[in-house]
């Protein structure tokens, strides 16, 4: 960490941060190593991080009208990548590829916003950079076309897809009185995402409906209670043709939707005994939903 701390202190955007703030930034970020030819940022990709090149170099390029690759810039040690997307919300209008073995500190946007919000000089530096690029874009048709192309190529224009700085497998549960809905997310491979619902819990003709990249499917379960419904979901995730996970231990986290958290809980919290006790106390406000939420 010491060498990274020293490097950050020499980069203008971070030079006014205290040593503690830079240590916090490093802890909350990911140091990733890229080999020659590895793609760091893809054309049309939503901006989720600010990158600091710590060693090596990357090439910034895009395809021109004729389909030929055009080199736009070479970024070396100490350079920043991803700042346009960070401040404007635009998708990347170029590919960024490692041209040799390269180390990059990937700083999540939330960390940048938090630490830089009180750093006036850093904000002004970024604003001047953005202003200069927007001014050039106004008179450069190729740049305008690249930006338009990036928006057209963006698979997640509004940043709504679940992503993470490191690969994660997340299961989200919405357990109701007569149904159990679920969504499974694999941030390393969105093609493995899945969702579904077990319907008619408490009846004689329960059914599991699922949807994956391969299509939709239905499975009759017969009589089911909430425990049976959850077992059906786990059987689908672990034993189906796709075999999304081997067992529960592969899950990075599980999120539960709770209908009523009262005035105490209005945003996500880590579930502990206090949370469970409070949700239980509020069952009278959502008698059809809080109890099955607790069962989940």
URNORWO-V347106 format. One record per helix or strand of 3 or more residues. SS is the DSSP state (2 for helix, 1 for strand). FROM is the first residue (numbers start at 1). TO is the last residue. If there is no record, write none. Layout:
SS_FROM_TO / SS_FROM_TO
This chain:
2_2_9 / 2_12_14 / 2_19_27 / 1_30_34 / 1_39_41 / 1_49_55 / 1_57_63 / 1_69_76 / 2_83_88 / 1_95_98 / 1_102_108 / 2_109_116 / 2_120_139 / 2_141_153 / 1_169_175 / 1_180_186 / 2_190_192 / 1_194_199 / 1_206_212 / 1_215_222 / 2_226_239 / 2_248_250 / 1_253_256 / 2_273_281 / 2_283_285 / 2_290_295
